[in-house]
């Protein structure tokens, strides 16, 4: 996989403070990770006698990559008004593809909505651009050395002010936070009534903030 694009948006909240037995430096870095996958969420309504396996097979046969059912609900079809009286079963299906495939796969889904497969009563879908776990891991690997160097610099500055000598690293803790614009994993409320139809160009989970706390010995 080619190296992902990594844009540093800002670095803020860097601080160092004296502890009872050393110096603790806290630093953060927020980065924008180039999206490298498209996450699709499809809600397919079906008659009650249509099984999950049958619905999954429909999407597999249509060429969608590894469709997986992540949620099931039973209720009336809220996509038409007035809703039909018969209850239906709704399957929330997800799959992932390359960003360049959004238009092609969305076109296939639109075609299926126009000509519904046997047993399927409605199809709604949405797509978001996202950073894959591999891309996030690569971003983390690039950012952590920078954060460690920044933490050391902050700790050295504080040590100099207090006429202390900075020692070895005694402990490190880290965390990260993703700023999501649109979540594609939650089960759609009210029998998937809030699912968007058509494809979306929204980015989801491409902005990450990485936190690092480093404790240094000092004497």
KEZA-684022 format. One line per 5 residues: for each residue x, y, z of N, C-alpha, C. Coordinates in steps of 0.1 Angstrom, whole numbers. Layout:
<fimis>
X:Y:Z:X:Y:Z:X:Y:Z | ...;
</fimis>
This chain:
<fimis>
8:-12:0:0:0:0:9:12:0 | 6:22:-9:14:34:-9:12:42:4 | 22:50:6:22:59:19:10:68:18 | 3:69:29:-9:77:30:-4:92:31 | -13:101:27:-11:115:29:-14:119:43;
-5:127:49:-7:130:63:-5:145:65 | -15:153:68:-15:167:70:-17:171:84 | -7:177:90:-8:182:104:-16:195:104 | -27:194:111:-36:206:112:-31:216:123 | -28:211:135:-23:219:145:-18:211:156;
-9:217:164:-4:210:176:-7:219:188 | -14:214:197:-19:223:208:-19:216:221 | -20:223:232:-21:217:245:-8:211:250 | 3:214:244:16:209:250:19:215:263 | 22:207:273:24:212:286:33:203:294;
40:208:304:49:200:312:47:205:327 | 47:195:336:45:199:350:54:190:359 | 58:196:370:66:188:379:57:178:387 | 62:166:388:56:156:397:64:153:409 | 59:145:418:67:143:430:80:136:428;
81:128:417:93:121:414:98:122:400 | 94:134:393:99:136:380:91:147:373 | 91:147:360:84:157:352:75:150:342 | 63:154:341:53:148:332:50:158:321 | 51:154:309:48:163:297:37:157:290;
27:165:286:15:161:279:15:169:266 | 13:162:255:13:168:241:2:162:233 | -3:169:223:-13:165:214:-9:169:200 | -14:161:190:-12:165:176:-25:160:169 | -31:170:161:-42:166:153:-38:165:138;
-42:155:132:-38:153:118:-50:149:109 | -49:152:97:-60:149:87:-54:137:79 | -60:126:80:-55:114:73:-63:113:59 | -55:111:49:-62:110:36:-71:98:35 | -84:99:32:-93:88:32:-88:78:21;
-88:65:25:-84:55:16:-94:44:14 | -106:46:19:-117:36:17:-130:43:17 | -140:37:10:-154:41:11:-162:31:18 | -169:36:29:-177:28:37:-192:29:33 | -198:18:28:-212:19:24:-220:13:35;
-232:19:37:-242:13:46:-255:12:37 | -261:1:37:-273:-2:29:-283:-7:38 | -295:-2:37:-307:-8:44:-316:-14:34 | -318:-27:35:-326:-34:25:-338:-40:33 | -350:-35:29:-362:-41:34:-366:-53:26;
-372:-63:33:-376:-75:27:-388:-81:33 | -395:-90:26:-406:-97:32:-402:-106:43 | -411:-109:52:-407:-116:64:-402:-130:61 | -405:-136:49:-401:-149:46:-387:-149:38 | -381:-137:37:-368:-136:30:-358:-137:41;
-349:-146:40:-338:-148:50:-327:-139:48 | -319:-138:59:-307:-129:59:-297:-135:49 | -296:-148:48:-287:-154:38:-291:-150:24 | -304:-151:21:-309:-147:8:-305:-133:4 | -307:-124:14:-305:-110:11:-290:-107:9;
-282:-114:17:-267:-112:16:-263:-118:2 | -268:-129:-2:-265:-135:-14:-268:-126:-26 | -279:-119:-25:-284:-109:-36:-273:-99:-38 | -267:-94:-27:-257:-83:-29:-244:-89:-33 | -241:-101:-29:-228:-108:-33:-229:-111:-48;
-240:-116:-52:-242:-119:-67:-241:-107:-75 | -245:-95:-70:-245:-83:-77:-231:-76:-78 | -222:-82:-71:-208:-78:-72:-203:-68:-61 | -211:-67:-50:-206:-59:-39:-196:-66:-31 | -186:-60:-26:-175:-67:-19:-178:-70:-5;
-179:-83:-2:-180:-88:11:-191:-81:20 | -204:-81:15:-214:-75:22:-217:-82:35 | -219:-75:46:-221:-81:59:-233:-75:66 | -242:-83:72:-253:-78:79:-249:-74:93 | -251:-61:97:-247:-56:110:-259:-53:119;
-271:-53:114:-282:-49:122:-295:-55:115 | -305:-58:123:-318:-63:118:-329:-57:126 | -339:-53:120:-351:-47:126:-364:-51:119 | -375:-52:126:-388:-55:120:-397:-44:122 | -405:-40:112:-415:-29:113:-421:-26:100;
-428:-15:99:-434:-11:87:-424:-3:79 | -426:-3:66:-418:5:56:-420:20:58 | -410:27:64:-412:41:66:-407:50:54 | -403:43:43:-398:51:32:-410:55:22 | -422:49:24:-433:53:16:-444:58:25;
-452:67:19:-463:73:27:-476:71:19 | -487:66:25:-487:60:39:-479:47:39 | -473:43:50:-466:30:50:-476:19:48 | -471:8:42:-480:-4:40:-482:-10:53 | -494:-17:55:-497:-22:68:-489:-34:72;
-483:-42:62:-476:-54:65:-462:-51:71 | -459:-58:81:-445:-56:87:-435:-62:77 | -423:-57:78:-412:-62:70:-400:-63:78 | -390:-70:73:-377:-71:80:-367:-63:73 | -359:-55:81:-349:-46:75:-335:-51:79;
-327:-52:69:-313:-56:71:-304:-44:69 | -295:-41:79:-285:-31:76:-272:-38:72 | -267:-35:60:-256:-42:54:-245:-32:52 | -233:-36:55:-221:-27:53:-211:-34:44 | -204:-27:36:-192:-32:29:-183:-20:26;
-170:-23:23:-160:-13:21:-154:-15:7 | -151:-4:1:-145:-4:-13:-135:7:-14 | -128:8:-25:-119:19:-28:-127:31:-30 | -121:43:-27:-129:55:-29:-133:57:-44 | -124:52:-53:-127:54:-67:-139:46:-72;
-144:37:-63:-155:28:-67:-169:33:-62 | -169:45:-56:-181:50:-51:-192:52:-62 | -188:58:-73:-197:61:-83:-203:48:-89 | -194:38:-92:-198:26:-98:-208:18:-89 | -204:17:-76:-212:9:-67:-225:16:-64;
-225:30:-63:-237:37:-61:-247:35:-73 | -241:35:-85:-249:32:-97:-256:19:-97 | -249:9:-92:-254:-5:-90:-266:-5:-80 | -264:3:-69:-274:3:-59:-287:10:-64 | -284:21:-72:-296:28:-78:-303:20:-87;
-296:11:-95:-303:2:-104:-311:-8:-97 | -306:-13:-85:-313:-23:-77:-325:-16:-71 | -325:-4:-68:-336:3:-62:-347:5:-72 | -343:7:-85:-353:8:-96:-359:-5:-99 | -351:-16:-99:-356:-29:-103:-353:-38:-91;
-361:-38:-81:-359:-46:-68:-358:-61:-71 | -348:-67:-65:-347:-82:-66:-359:-88:-59 | -361:-101:-62:-372:-108:-56:-370:-109:-41 | -381:-106:-34:-381:-106:-19:-377:-93:-13 | -371:-84:-20:-366:-71:-15:-377:-61:-18;
-380:-53:-8:-391:-43:-9:-386:-29:-10 | -374:-26:-5:-369:-12:-6:-354:-13:-3 | -347:-4:-9:-332:-3:-7:-329:12:-5 | -322:15:6:-317:29:8:-302:27:12 | -294:37:8:-280:35:11:-273:49:12;
-261:48:18:-253:60:20:-238:55:20 | -229:65:17:-215:61:17:-207:73:23 | -196:69:29:-187:79:35:-173:76:31 | -164:86:30:-150:84:28:-144:83:42 | -135:73:44:-130:71:57:-115:67:56;
-108:68:68:-95:63:69:-95:48:74 | -88:39:67:-88:25:71:-80:24:84 | -82:12:91:-73:10:103:-58:10:100 | -55:5:88:-41:6:84:-36:20:82 | -44:29:76:-40:43:75:-39:50:88;
-48:47:97:-47:53:111:-34:48:118 | -31:35:116:-19:29:123:-7:36:117 | -7:38:104:5:45:97:6:59:102 | -5:66:104:-5:80:109:1:80:123 | -4:71:131:1:70:145:16:67:145;
21:59:137:35:56:136:43:68:133 | 38:77:124:45:89:120:44:100:130 | 33:100:138:31:111:147:38:109:161 | 38:96:166:43:94:179:57:98:181 | 67:96:172:80:101:174:81:116:175;
72:123:168:72:137:168:67:142:182 | 56:135:187:51:138:200:61:135:211 | 68:124:210:78:121:220:89:132:220 | 94:136:209:104:147:208:99:160:214 | 86:163:211:80:175:216:79:174:232;
75:163:237:74:161:251:87:162:258 | 97:157:252:111:158:258:115:173:258 | 112:180:247:116:194:247:109:202:257 | 96:200:259:89:207:270:94:203:284 | 97:190:286:102:186:299:116:192:301;
124:193:291:138:199:293:137:214:296 | 127:221:290:125:235:293:121:237:308 | 112:229:313:108:230:326:119:226:336 | 127:216:332:138:212:341:148:223:342 | 151:230:331:161:241:331:156:252:340;
143:255:340:138:266:348:140:262:363 | 139:250:367:140:246:381:154:240:384 | 163:242:375:177:238:377:178:223:380 | 170:215:372:170:201:373:177:195:360 | 181:182:362:186:175:350:176:165:346;
172:165:334:162:156:329:168:142:327 | 161:132:332:166:118:331:158:110:320 | 159:97:322:152:88:313:137:88:314 | 131:83:303:116:81:303:112:70:313 | 103:74:322:98:64:332:85:58:328;
77:64:319:64:59:316:58:67:304 | 50:60:296:43:67:285:29:61:284 | 20:70:282:6:67:280:1:74:268 | -7:68:260:-12:74:247:-27:71:245 | -33:80:237:-47:77:233:-49:85:220;
-60:83:214:-64:90:202:-79:91:201 | -83:101:193:-97:104:192:-100:108:177 | -110:102:172:-114:105:158:-126:114:158 | -126:124:150:-137:133:148:-146:128:136 | -157:122:139:-165:116:129:-176:126:124;
-177:127:111:-187:136:105:-200:129:103 | -199:116:100:-211:108:98:-208:93:101 | -215:88:111:-212:74:115:-220:65:106 | -213:54:101:-220:45:92:-222:32:99 | -220:31:112:-221:18:119:-233:17:128;
-240:27:131:-252:27:140:-264:21:133 | -272:13:140:-284:8:134:-294:20:132 | -299:21:121:-308:32:117:-320:32:126 | -324:43:131:-335:44:140:-348:43:133 | -359:39:140:-372:38:135:-372:29:122;
-367:17:123:-366:8:112:-359:15:100 | -347:20:103:-339:26:93:-345:38:86 | -354:45:92:-360:56:86:-352:68:83 | -340:69:90:-332:81:88:-320:79:78 | -320:67:72:-309:64:63:-310:73:50;
-299:78:46:-299:87:34:-299:78:21 | -306:82:11:-306:75:-1:-295:82:-10 | -290:73:-19:-279:78:-28:-266:78:-21 | -256:82:-28:-242:82:-23:-239:95:-16 | -229:95:-8:-225:107:-1:-210:109:-2;
-205:121:-3:-191:124:-3:-186:128:10 | -193:127:21:-188:131:34:-176:123:38 | -167:129:45:-156:122:51:-159:119:66 | -156:107:70:-159:103:83:-147:96:89 | -143:101:101:-132:95:108:-118:97:101;
-116:109:94:-103:111:88:-95:121:96 | -101:128:106:-94:137:115:-92:131:128 | -79:129:132:-76:122:144:-67:131:153 | -70:131:166:-61:137:175:-54:127:184 | -41:127:184:-33:118:192:-28:125:204;
-29:118:215:-24:123:228:-13:115:233 | -3:122:240:8:114:246:12:121:259 | 13:113:269:18:117:282:30:110:285 | 41:117:288:54:111:290:59:116:304 | 64:106:312:70:109:325:85:107:324;
92:117:328:107:117:328:112:118:342 | 123:111:344:130:112:357:137:126:357 | 138:132:368:145:145:370:151:146:383 | 163:152:384:170:154:397:178:166:397;
</fimis>
